[in-house]
Amino acid sequence: MVTVLNTVGGTPQPGERARHPEKAKRPDTPVVRKPDWIRVKAPGSPVYAETRKTVRENGLVTVCEEAGCPNIGECWTQKHATMMIMGDTCTRACAFCNVRTGLPDALDPAEPENVANAVEKLGLRHVVITSVDRDDLDDGGAAHFANTIQAIRARTPSTTIEILTPDFLRKPGALEVVVEARPDVFNHNLETVPRLYLGIRPGARYFHSLRLLQRVKEIDPTIFTKSGLMVGLGEARDEIMQVMDDMRSAEIDFLTIGQYLQPTRKHAAIDRFVTPDEFKSYETIARSKGFLMVSSTPLTRSSYHADADFASLRAARDAKLGKA
């Protein structure tokens, strides 16, 4: 029997609350050995330690740590940490996610300035800001996102800002508040195909998420939109093709596709490891469908190489407009 992780990389200590209490009674799923192409080096460089220190000194949470991202060593060595605002506890309980679930604490009013300070100290040209779901808040945390964007703009005006938001389900007016703050990239992940939503993303609605991204373009066509999928959860190839078509109908600019990696044996099981050749095939098809930018590899994650990808995204749009 395997216990549900209480901390990233650890097990519950006496008297501590389980990290995923809703998963505690689920049966263990089989252990699946990772193929060679999914393996990464353990973090530990001096720059990695420096990035970690900056994050700690500003009291920040990162999705890199909370979600157990395999790319943390590479990204933090380049000082690319993805800030996760509004705490470390999510009100949703998605079957794939390692972020803690439960009732979150109150928002920290100093957090936007702390994030801006860290962005300045790390010297980031491009920063990704994400968050937990905050269904407990009237606006889902929209104003807090806007405040964080504004704080970064005030401190480091040249830094481009990418946000990865919740779906703001049943939060009228929330999306508009965030879009009005004018991030450079608005990302919201569809995560998987519609057929798997009930088991994988039960608190969300596929067509609401799709419409959210479409609405961003309607409000401000200059903002890049981005969304991501995990593969290896049991989806069929033709279902991925349909999601691509749905995304293009919503005018989404940037698609990411990466391998699902199971955080613990209580999370959704891995159906299979998709090969690098299949990822390359998905990239080719996605580009043919009109996405300006596609990242499709086993280790692709929403913010992986986000700074370089943003430069490529902007160049692709400029080239497209130049041909028009």
Phi, psi and omega in degrees: 000134180248130180280154177287134182301135177265325175231163180298116178081011182226178178241159183302138175265157180307128178087353180269149179283141178297145180293323181229073184300330182289345181256355190301325184265004178288147176293150178292141174268160182295150173279128180245126181288132180287140174287167183301327185286354182255002184275145179226161178281148177291143180290159177164011181285161177301322180291324174303313180296323179294318178296316179299319179297316179298317178299315182292317183297333180262009176061036186261156174252142177238143176290337178306316180277313187296325180267000179063045184295133181289346184265007188302321181298313180294312185293315183290334174293338176259010180064028180257088177255134179267112183285135177247109186269168177072026173099183182249009185238126185258144178276352176262171180220062181295145187288345184258346197261141180263002177291140182304143178244149179151201178268117184286163173282171176296155178295146177268111183296340180275352186299315179306317178292324178295321177296314180300321179297317180294320178300316179294316183294323179281347179068040186283130172279331182218133181230145176249126178244122177237185180201167167284165169285135178235070178295345180283344182265144182302325181252011180066011181093013183300314181297325179293321174301312181299317179297322180292317177300314181296323180294320178293317179301321181290324184276315182225082186301334183276349180288127175276145190240125176245130178245144175240103193257163166291182182271354181051039181297128179062034177236077184304134177084350184295314182302317182299324179297318181289315181297324180298333177285351172057063169294159179284325179228131176248112182248134169215122187274131172285334174075310184207182183279156185305321183301331185264001186301316185301322180273328187264320185225062191296334181276356185248171178228124186306308185287336173293315179297319179297316181294326178304313181290323176297321182294325177304313180295325179293322181285314183215094183297345182281343180280129175290141174246150189213146176208159185225156177231146168259144174238160184099016180256359181113008179287155176262156182300318181293334176291322176297318179300319181293320177297319176303314180297319178298318179297317180293327176297331177270007177063032177289133186274324194229126179243132172245140177226125181221164179284130172290131175239125187287119182295315178216173180285357175267349180274173179307138183286150173283126178282317178192163173264120180284135186283156176304324178297322178293321177299318179297322178296317177300320179297315180300315181294317181297318179295323179292337178276352172110006175295138178289328183216139178222131171238114185221095178215164179304323184262006177300133172227168188307319185253009180292122181059031186298326181293311179294321180294326178295319178299319178293322179297314180295320179295322180294320178292318178300318180294320179295317180293328179292331179277341184290000000 
